[in-house]
Amino acid sequence: MAILSQRFAPEQCQAVAREVLAARRGQPGALLPILHDIQDRLGAVPPDLLPMIAEELCLSRAEVHGVVSFYHDFRASPPGRHVLKLCQAEACQSMGVKALTAEMEQKLGLPLGETLEDGSLSFEAVYCLGNCACAPNAMLNGELHGRVDAQELLALLAEQESRA
Ligand code: FES
């Protein structure tokens, strides 16, 4: 499903949330499916929607916020056109991902966890990509890359940008 852009207006976000909530009404354990549906359609779970979700599910706002913040995959704003994730878990740490992260932050001019202002790239942490034997690991636009270094990551990004 297409990711909607940051231009998506708050009223439109609420309209999407109302549709999702109506479609899941009465379903047991609906919170996570609702959050995933909203993120699939909006590219994020905007914090403004949490009170509406809490009210529909008879939960407190703190409970909904707790679930959203517990799962790293939920985001408060839509991702950039390209998403580069660097694994920060133990095996990748032991193979130097902290230094690689710092090098990439410097080369991209972008701190981990942020998106470039022009919306071209999000740089994110991820915690184990299931490919520990080939650490350090990265995922670019959903594609896994093992034993990466900064030079390779920059080349992969340039290749993706040339395809865009
Ligand atoms: S720790 Fe990085 S892929 Fe498992």
Boltz pocket constraint, residues with backbone or C-beta under 6 A from the ligand:
constraints:
  - pocket:
      binder: B
      contacts: [[A, 87], [A, 88], [A, 89], [A, 90], [A, 91], [A, 92], [A, 93], [A, 127], [A, 128], [A, 129], [A, 130], [A, 131], [A, 132], [A, 135], [A, 137]]
      max_distance: 6.0
